[in-house]
Structure formats: C-alpha cells, structure tokens
Amino acid sequence: MALARYSLNTLHVFAAAARHLNFTRAAETLCVTQAAVSHQIKLLEAQLGRPLFVRTARGLQLSDEGALLAAPLQAAFDQIDAALLLLEPQAPAERLTVGVVGTFAHGVLLERLPAFQALHPSVELRLQTHNNKVDLATEALDYAIRFGDGAWRSVEAEPLLDAPLAPLCSPAQAASLRRPEDLRRCVLLRSYRSEDWPAWSQAAGLRPLVARGPQFDSSVLMAQAAQLGTGIALAPPAMFRRELQQGRLVQPFDVAVDVGRYWLTRSLTREPRPAMLAFRAWLLAALQGAR
C-alpha cells in the first residue's frame, strides 16, 4: 500500500502547510517550528520526487502535484479529527448553522442530509437558504454555500462543484426547438445575473439573446416555472437531475456555459469548530463522485 511508505506526521504537516500556504502559520497551528515544517515538506518532496509548492509574486502556491495531493489529505485529516472529537465521552450537542443557495440545497444537499445525520448525531444542523447574497459575519453563519467565482473578501472559499448552465424547459416547449436560434421566439426566464444568457449565446455561437421574461431570485423557482411552460430557464442541469430523469424538464441543446461554481465559504474570523470540520469533511467526501 502506497500510504505505508510515508509518515502520517509528514503528510499532516503538508496538509497544514497547503491549507495556510504559509509555513510559519502552519507551524503555529501544529505547535512546531517553521524550520520543522520546512524540513518535513522537503522530506516529502524528496520521497515523491517532485515539488509540492512554488514561490510566485503572489506568495507561496501549490504546484499541480501539490494541489492534487492537498485536497484529499486535508479532507481525510479533518474527518479523523472531527470524528474523534465528536466521539469523546459525553460530547455535548453542537449547533451548526449553514447558509445554502437554494439550487444547491435542492439538487445536492437535501438528499444527502440523512447520511450526515447518521454519521454525526450530536450535531444540530440548521439550514438557512439564501439567494446567493449572504453576509457570513452579520448572519452568524458557520458556513455558506454559494455560487460564483470564489473571490469574496475576508472569506475562505473552497470549491465544491462545477455547475455549467444550459437551457431547460418543458417537454412541450422542447418539441418546438430544433436549433439554438429557435430560442429567439421563446420567453427567456431570467435570474438576477444579467450576464448569463449573453454568455450562453456566445457559447452557442449566437448573437446575444435578449431575455425579457420574468425575473427570479431563485433558480429552483425559475425551473418550476419552466416546467409549467412559462418560458425557458437557464440553469445548471446537474442541480435538476431528478426533473430531467423523470421527464418533467428537458435540456433541448447540449451547449452549456461555465459562469461559476459552488463554493463552501467561511469567514476568516470564525475558527473551525468540531462540527464545522465534520460537515466540511463529510461534504467534500460526499461530492467526490459528483465531481
């Protein structure tokens, strides 16, 4: 087994350094010296025969090989830590408040919640849906799952799932669509992101489509409106697998456009607690196959 050739301590040091992208901060977390962290990283790089970090103008960054190794290691160590803490005798119930964009809750999270509750019965999970406009600090959230580019200030953002957008509609409307250009005579439903339809138009090789249909602050509601024949929704098919499999929605064209992804975000001022670590590790593991 490959793992037997490597020290768990060395792998733990690398996971901490990869998370902080700073050897000094990693050393403080691990209660060791910066020199000890550097030594362990060099040892692991020598064993692997390839660099795990690169120094750039922006500071320390993971190499391609380092990025490949970091995510599963961090998830594994977090899951071990969280499980041990939650299994301690007389561990008190711990409340975990997670804000989640409704589309992700509908397409991913809700069907997986029983598995989380079975693994972590001492965590009291509270979900608050939002329309992607959320303030981690003022809303007292432990985590927020949101859609975008990951560039939020004072926030640690960890990628969860890609979610390209594509037109979705009722079977009756799909029957009249032969090519993307046919969408010009349809009612195009809108989200608050005005750039979505133009971006999809470009991906489909069309002049920009003008969306003048009703505007929704929730892709779930927009998709429900599309099922009822109100118009054509532009939404991530991955979040509406059930509706597509059951024939309630149809994706008339294969063209999809990537305008963002789903992220697990945490305020940098909020130190991860055992329940947070448990939720993060569980979610990353649960989504591994979906990725």
Order of alpha helices (4+ residues) and beta strands (2+ residues): alpha-alpha-alpha-beta-beta-alpha-beta-alpha-beta-beta-beta-beta-alpha-alpha-alpha-beta-alpha-beta-alpha
